[in-house]
Amino acid sequence: MVVRCKSETVSADKTEVDKQTNAVFVQLLVALFWCLAAACSLSLIYGLYGTANGYVHLSDTVRSFYAAVHRTAWAVGVAWVIFACVTGNGGEFVLVGISSFT
């Protein structure tokens, strides 16, 4: 007994499922990067609030780590915003925020 199936239909259905799966994965990845960029940038802005006001005293190791990493971390956060906007993943929130300054 020979069973034949329409290979075009099966591959077309599989391709659609793959496209939908990839679209969901990309959306989750973009959301993850937005969260990481926001957390990174906000921690750099507000992370030393207690130190600046004299509530917290950091060790030399922590101060050295912050001094070595903070500029690169800020650049990564800004780079993600630029990359996301260029690729169409910026959303309306970012556009509204930028347009309010012009």
N, C-alpha and C positions, 0 to 999 in steps of 0.2 A: 504494500500500500504506500503510495507516494502522496504526501501532503504538501501542497504548495500554498504559499501565502503571497499576498501582494507586497513585495518588498518596498515599493514606493510609498505606500500608505503607512507601513510600519516605521520606515525611516523618517517620514514627514512628521508623524506623531511624536517620535522620539526627539526629533529636532526641536519641536515646539516645547516639549517638556524641558529639554536642556536649556533652551532660551529663557524660559520662565524661571528655572532654578538659578541660572546665572544672574538674571535680573534681580532676584531676591537677594542673592549673595552680595551683589555689588551694592545694593541699597543698604544692607546691613554693614558692609565694610565702610561705606561713606559715613553712615551714622556713627560708627565706632571712631573713625578718624576725626569727625567733628567733636565728639566728646573728649577724645584725647587732646586735641588742640586747645579746646576751651579749658580743660583742667590744667594743662601745662601753662598756658598763658595766665590764667587767673591765679594759679599758685605762685607764679613769679611776681605778680602785682601785689597780691595780698599776703603772701607767705611770710614776709618779714615784718608784718604790722606790729607784732609784739616786741620785736627787737628794736624797731625804730622808735617805739614809745618807751622803751626801757623796762618792759614787763618781763622779757625773756632774754637770757644771755646765752648765746651760742658758743659752742666749743670751737677751737681753732680748726678742727677737722671739718666741721659743718660749714664754717665760713669759707674755708678753702674750696670745698666742693661747690658751694654756691657760686663763688667767684669764677671757678673754672667752667661751670656748666650754664649759667643763666643766660648768657648771650646766645649760645647755640640753641638752647631750648626756646627762647623767644623767636629766633629766626625760623625754627621749625614750625612753630605755631602760625606765624605770619605767612610762611611759604605754603602751608596747607590752605589757608584762606585764599591766597592768590590762585593756587592750583585748582581748588574747588570752584572758584568763580569762573576761571577760564574754561574748565571742562563742563560747565553747566550744572554743577552740583552745589552752587552757592545758595540757591533758594531765594525766596522773597524777603526773608528776614534780613539778610545781609544787604540786599539791594535797598531796602527801606532804610536801614541804618546808615548806609553811605549817602543816600540821596538826601537825608535830613541835614547833612553838612553843606550841601551845595546850594 
